[in-house]
């Protein structure tokens, strides 16, 4: 398990690559998934790891800091997956469609199908944790790269300000990457709607 994505989060203490720190995060993720973030205490995590709460505070200054680190690691999986799509050697039109499909698929996997982080992601969004801001920024940057590539290749129009285009696409994509909104509609219906929305986006981007 890589913890590099947690290094600059608030409330992190001690060496990021410490073996015991990784163990704490692994156990915390399991407990958050089994009992929910709100119902899991630092004491619960310490007992499961076999250390005292005081020892855990050597690495994290609060339960929220642990939650942000766990959240960051799982959201990073989504970020890595969509970045890989953005870097493909393919037309920007294909990459944008594939990226939005990947974002939906990965969000469904992390938030619903594995059901590990639904509760904690909702808490992160409600409390505006820094980790969710970083995730939003990562999605925006991927969109920006694909749109910029499309403009350079002549696939996309260039008249609309780039930030306006990327913000609009990001706002649309948020519907397909929000843990609460994903629960409201059957996944197959989400996929159908995303395909229709993507077609509309691509038509609006055409030169």
C-alpha positions as CSV (number, residue, x, y, z in Angstrom):
1,X,0.0,0.0,0.0
2,X,1.4,3.4,-1.0
3,X,0.9,6.3,1.3
4,X,2.6,9.0,-0.7
5,X,-0.8,10.7,-1.4
6,X,-1.2,11.3,2.3
7,X,2.0,13.2,3.0
8,X,0.7,16.7,2.7
9,X,-2.7,16.2,4.4
10,X,-3.4,18.0,7.7
11,X,-2.9,16.1,10.9
12,X,-0.2,13.7,9.7
13,X,2.7,13.1,11.9
14,X,5.9,11.0,11.8
15,X,7.4,9.3,8.8
16,X,5.0,8.6,6.0
17,X,6.6,5.3,5.0
18,X,6.6,3.8,8.5
19,X,5.4,0.2,8.5
20,X,3.3,0.6,11.6
21,X,1.6,3.7,10.1
22,X,0.6,1.7,7.1
23,X,-0.8,-1.0,9.4
24,X,-2.9,1.6,11.2
25,X,-4.3,2.8,7.9
26,X,-5.1,-0.7,6.7
27,X,-6.9,-1.6,9.9
28,X,-8.7,1.8,10.0
29,X,-9.9,1.2,6.4
30,X,-11.3,-2.2,7.4
31,X,-13.1,-0.8,10.5
32,X,-14.5,2.2,8.7
33,X,-15.8,-0.2,6.0
34,X,-17.3,-2.6,8.6
35,X,-18.7,-0.1,11.1
36,X,-18.7,3.3,9.5
37,X,-16.4,6.2,10.1
38,X,-18.6,7.9,12.7
39,X,-18.9,4.7,14.8
40,X,-15.2,3.8,14.8
41,X,-13.0,5.4,17.5
42,X,-9.2,5.8,17.7
43,X,-9.4,3.4,20.7
44,X,-11.1,0.8,18.4
45,X,-8.3,1.2,15.8
46,X,-5.7,0.9,18.5
47,X,-7.2,-2.3,19.9
48,X,-7.4,-3.9,16.5
49,X,-3.8,-3.0,15.7
50,X,-2.6,-4.0,19.2
51,X,-1.3,-0.6,20.3
52,X,-2.5,2.2,22.5
53,X,-4.3,5.3,21.4
54,X,-1.3,7.3,22.5
55,X,0.8,5.4,20.0
56,X,-1.6,6.1,17.1
57,X,-1.4,9.8,18.0
58,X,2.4,9.6,17.1
59,X,1.3,9.4,13.5
60,X,-2.1,11.2,13.4
61,X,-3.4,14.0,15.5
62,X,-7.0,13.0,15.3
63,X,-9.5,10.4,14.0
64,X,-10.2,12.8,11.1
65,X,-6.5,12.8,10.1
66,X,-6.7,9.0,9.9
67,X,-9.9,9.3,7.9
68,X,-8.4,11.8,5.5
69,X,-5.4,9.5,4.9
70,X,-7.6,6.5,4.3
71,X,-9.9,8.6,2.0
72,X,-6.9,9.9,0.1
73,X,-5.5,6.5,-0.7
74,X,-8.8,5.3,-2.1
75,X,-9.6,8.4,-4.0
76,X,-6.0,8.2,-5.4
77,X,-7.0,4.9,-7.1
78,X,-9.7,6.8,-9.0
79,X,-7.3,9.6,-9.9
80,X,-4.6,7.2,-11.2
81,X,-7.1,5.3,-13.3
82,X,-8.5,8.5,-15.1
83,X,-5.0,9.9,-15.5
84,X,-4.0,6.7,-17.3
85,X,-6.9,7.2,-19.7
86,X,-5.9,10.8,-20.3
87,X,-2.3,9.7,-21.2
88,X,-3.4,7.2,-23.8
89,X,-2.2,7.5,-27.4
90,X,-5.7,8.1,-28.8
91,X,-7.8,10.9,-30.1
92,X,-9.0,13.4,-27.5
93,X,-12.6,12.6,-28.4
94,X,-12.1,8.9,-27.5
95,X,-10.1,9.8,-24.4
96,X,-12.8,12.1,-23.0
97,X,-15.5,9.6,-23.5
98,X,-13.3,6.8,-21.9
99,X,-12.3,9.0,-19.0
100,X,-15.9,9.8,-18.1
101,X,-16.8,6.1,-18.3
102,X,-13.8,5.3,-16.2
103,X,-14.7,7.9,-13.6
104,X,-18.2,6.4,-13.2
105,X,-16.9,2.8,-13.1
106,X,-14.2,3.6,-10.5
107,X,-16.6,5.7,-8.4
108,X,-19.2,2.9,-8.4
109,X,-16.5,0.4,-7.4
110,X,-15.0,2.4,-4.5
111,X,-18.2,4.0,-3.2
112,X,-20.9,1.3,-3.7
113,X,-19.8,-2.1,-4.9
114,X,-16.9,-2.5,-2.4
115,X,-18.8,-0.3,0.1
116,X,-15.6,0.5,1.9
117,X,-15.7,4.3,1.8
118,X,-19.2,5.5,1.3
119,X,-19.7,6.7,4.9
120,X,-16.3,8.4,5.1
121,X,-16.5,10.0,1.7
122,X,-19.8,11.5,2.6
123,X,-18.3,12.8,5.9
124,X,-15.3,14.2,3.9
125,X,-17.7,16.1,1.5
126,X,-20.0,17.4,4.2
127,X,-17.0,18.7,6.3
128,X,-15.0,19.9,3.3
129,X,-11.9,17.9,4.0
130,X,-8.8,18.8,2.1
131,X,-8.7,15.4,0.5
132,X,-11.9,16.0,-1.5
133,X,-10.5,19.3,-2.8
134,X,-7.4,17.5,-4.1
135,X,-9.6,14.8,-5.8
136,X,-11.7,17.5,-7.5
137,X,-8.5,19.2,-8.7
138,X,-7.1,15.9,-10.1
139,X,-10.3,15.4,-12.1
140,X,-10.2,19.0,-13.4
141,X,-6.6,18.6,-14.5
142,X,-7.4,15.4,-16.4
143,X,-10.2,17.1,-18.2
144,X,-8.0,20.1,-18.9
145,X,-5.3,18.0,-20.5
146,X,-7.7,16.1,-22.7
147,X,-9.5,19.3,-23.9
148,X,-6.2,21.1,-24.5
149,X,-5.0,18.1,-26.5
150,X,-8.2,18.2,-28.5
151,X,-7.8,21.8,-29.3
152,X,-4.3,21.4,-30.5
153,X,-5.3,18.5,-32.7
154,X,-8.2,20.4,-34.1
155,X,-10.8,18.0,-32.7
156,X,-12.3,20.7,-30.4
157,X,-13.3,24.3,-30.8
158,X,-11.1,27.0,-29.4
159,X,-13.4,30.0,-29.0
160,X,-14.8,29.2,-25.6
161,X,-12.4,30.0,-22.7
162,X,-10.6,26.8,-21.6
163,X,-11.4,27.2,-17.9
164,X,-15.1,27.7,-18.8
165,X,-15.2,24.5,-20.8
166,X,-13.3,22.4,-18.2
167,X,-15.4,23.8,-15.3
168,X,-18.6,22.9,-17.1
169,X,-17.4,19.3,-17.9
170,X,-16.2,18.9,-14.3
171,X,-19.6,20.1,-12.9
172,X,-21.4,17.6,-15.2
173,X,-19.0,14.8,-14.2
174,X,-19.6,15.4,-10.5
175,X,-23.0,13.8,-10.8
176,X,-21.3,10.5,-11.8
177,X,-18.7,10.6,-9.0
178,X,-20.6,11.6,-5.9
179,X,-21.3,8.8,-3.3
180,X,-24.8,10.0,-2.4
181,X,-26.0,10.7,-6.0
182,X,-24.6,7.3,-7.2
183,X,-27.0,5.6,-4.7
184,X,-30.1,7.2,-6.1
185,X,-30.0,5.6,-9.6
186,X,-29.4,2.1,-10.8
187,X,-25.8,1.8,-12.2
188,X,-27.1,0.7,-15.6
189,X,-29.3,3.8,-15.8
190,X,-26.3,5.9,-14.8
191,X,-24.3,4.5,-17.6
192,X,-27.0,5.1,-20.1
193,X,-27.4,8.7,-19.0
194,X,-23.7,9.3,-19.0
195,X,-23.5,8.1,-22.6
196,X,-26.2,10.6,-23.6
197,X,-24.5,13.5,-21.6
198,X,-21.1,12.6,-23.1
199,X,-22.5,12.8,-26.6
200,X,-23.9,16.2,-25.9
201,X,-20.6,17.4,-24.5
202,X,-18.7,16.1,-27.5
203,X,-21.1,17.8,-29.9
204,X,-20.6,21.1,-28.0
205,X,-16.9,20.8,-28.3
206,X,-16.9,20.1,-32.1
207,X,-15.2,22.9,-34.1
